[in-house]
Amino acid sequence: MKRTPVVVLIAVAAAVAARVASPAQHPVRFSAAFACGVERWSIKTLKDRPVLLPRRPATVAQLVALTRPNPFPPPARLPFERQIYTVVASVTLDRTEVDLDHYLVVNAGGKTMIAETPSPVCTVGATAYRRKQVKNAQAAARICSKARVTGVAFFDYKHGQTGVALNAVELQPVLDFACFAG
């Protein structure tokens, strides 16, 4: 579980070392192979093109109280992971990860969970409609004392993430974001 960040870091370091040792005579192109994740990636980016259920309101407390699947990881998308949820919470962290995901920590009532939007370069294969939703949500997302975050339920691996829920439930990808107060 902790290997993925290490593997990504090693791959990036090797790419940088190769670039420095042998400067290219032509422009270097971005490679999604170094940036996009692998663990349950088709599920978290909607590349599996699921039929999603209409959005439902929920609280962070309700989502973090759910039972984590056992065994984990499940072989395919779980029925729960077809549900779109909307939570109202504060966004206390907003950063771009190594895999270019837009990473948010949402907090309500002392309970935290993660919400993410994958990089558009990593969502090729998802429908154009869902890709547009993710791109728009990513552009709007920011630190905010009161936000409405809408995303697809997703159980992730635990690997020491900041703000991770005890059950590692996330909203991923985020499909809509609105900030109501600073």
C-alpha positions in Angstrom: 0.0 0.0 0.0 2.9 2.3 0.8 4.7 1.1 -2.3 2.8 3.2 -4.9 4.1 6.7 -3.7 7.7 5.2 -3.5 7.4 3.7 -7.0 6.1 6.9 -8.4 8.9 8.9 -6.7 11.5 6.5 -8.1 10.0 6.7 -11.6 10.0 10.5 -11.5 13.6 10.5 -10.2 14.8 8.1 -12.9 13.1 10.2 -15.6 14.7 13.4 -14.3 18.1 11.7 -14.0 17.8 10.4 -17.6 16.9 13.9 -18.8 19.8 15.5 -17.1 22.3 12.8 -18.2 21.1 13.0 -21.8 19.6 16.3 -22.8 17.1 15.9 -25.6 17.4 17.8 -28.9 13.7 18.2 -29.1 11.0 19.3 -26.7 10.2 16.8 -23.9 6.6 15.7 -23.9 4.6 15.1 -20.7 4.0 11.4 -20.2 0.8 10.4 -18.4 2.4 7.0 -17.7 4.5 8.7 -14.9 1.6 10.7 -13.5 -1.6 8.6 -13.6 -2.2 6.1 -10.8 -2.9 2.4 -11.0 -4.8 1.2 -7.9 -8.5 0.9 -8.8 -7.8 3.6 -11.4 -10.6 2.8 -13.9 -13.1 3.0 -11.0 -11.8 6.3 -9.5 -11.7 8.0 -12.9 -15.0 6.5 -14.2 -13.2 4.8 -17.1 -15.4 1.8 -16.4 -18.3 4.0 -17.5 -20.7 3.0 -14.7 -24.4 3.9 -14.6 -24.4 6.3 -11.7 -27.3 6.8 -9.3 -28.7 10.3 -8.9 -27.1 12.5 -6.3 -28.2 12.2 -2.7 -27.4 14.4 0.3 -25.2 12.9 3.0 -23.0 14.1 5.8 -19.4 13.4 6.2 -20.3 11.6 9.5 -22.6 9.2 7.6 -20.0 8.4 5.0 -17.1 7.8 7.3 -19.3 5.5 9.5 -19.9 3.1 6.6 -18.3 -0.4 6.9 -15.2 -0.8 4.8 -15.4 -3.7 2.3 -13.8 -6.9 3.4 -11.8 -8.3 1.7 -10.3 -5.2 0.1 -9.8 -4.4 -2.7 -13.1 -5.6 -4.3 -12.6 -7.1 -7.7 -14.9 -4.5 -9.4 -16.9 -1.4 -8.6 -19.1 -2.0 -5.6 -22.9 -1.1 -5.8 -22.2 1.6 -3.2 -19.6 3.1 -5.6 -22.3 3.9 -8.1 -23.9 6.5 -5.8 -23.3 10.2 -6.2 -23.3 12.0 -2.8 -23.4 15.7 -1.9 -21.9 16.9 1.3 -21.7 20.3 2.8 -18.5 20.8 4.7 -15.4 23.0 5.0 -12.5 22.3 2.7 -9.4 22.5 4.9 -6.8 21.4 2.4 -6.4 21.8 -1.4 -3.4 20.6 -3.2 -2.2 18.9 -6.4 -0.8 15.4 -5.9 2.2 13.7 -7.7 -0.4 11.9 -9.9 -1.9 15.3 -10.7 -5.1 14.6 -8.8 -6.7 17.7 -7.2 -6.8 16.6 -3.6 -9.2 18.1 -1.0 -9.8 17.4 2.6 -13.4 18.0 3.7 -14.3 18.4 7.4 -17.6 18.6 9.1 -18.2 18.1 12.8 -14.6 17.0 13.4 -14.9 14.2 10.9 -12.7 14.3 7.8 -12.6 12.6 4.4 -10.9 13.0 1.1 -12.4 14.3 -2.1 -10.4 14.2 -5.4 -10.6 15.1 -9.0 -8.2 13.2 -11.3 -6.2 15.1 -13.8 -8.0 15.4 -17.2 -5.0 13.7 -18.8 -5.8 10.6 -16.7 -9.5 10.4 -17.4 -9.3 9.5 -21.1 -11.8 6.7 -21.5 -14.5 8.2 -19.3 -17.5 9.8 -21.1 -17.1 13.3 -22.4 -19.9 14.4 -20.0 -18.2 13.1 -16.9 -14.8 14.4 -18.0 -16.3 17.9 -18.4 -17.8 17.6 -14.9 -14.5 16.6 -13.4 -12.6 19.4 -15.2 -15.1 22.0 -14.1 -15.1 20.8 -10.5 -11.3 20.8 -10.4 -11.3 24.4 -11.7 -13.8 25.5 -9.0 -12.4 23.6 -6.0 -10.5 25.5 -3.3 -10.2 26.0 0.4 -13.5 27.2 1.7 -15.2 27.4 5.1 -18.5 26.2 3.7 -18.7 24.2 0.4 -21.0 21.8 -1.4 -18.9 18.9 -2.7 -20.6 16.4 -5.0 -18.8 13.2 -6.0 -19.0 9.5 -6.5 -18.6 7.3 -3.5 -15.2 5.4 -3.6 -13.3 3.2 -1.2 -9.5 3.8 -1.5 -6.4 2.2 -0.1 -5.1 3.6 3.1 -1.5 4.8 2.7 -1.1 7.6 5.2 -3.1 10.2 3.3 -3.8 13.5 5.1 -7.4 13.7 6.2 -8.3 10.1 5.3 -11.4 8.7 6.9 -11.0 5.6 9.1 -12.8 3.5 6.4 -10.9 5.3 3.6 -14.2 6.4 1.9 -13.8 9.2 -0.5 -15.7 11.3 -3.0 -13.8 10.5 -6.2 -14.2 11.9 -8.6 -15.7 15.2 -7.5 -18.3 16.1 -10.1 -19.4 19.5 -8.8 -18.0 22.1 -6.3 -19.5 25.2 -4.9 -18.1 27.5 -2.3 -20.6 29.4 -0.2 -18.4 31.2 2.4 -14.7 32.2 2.3 
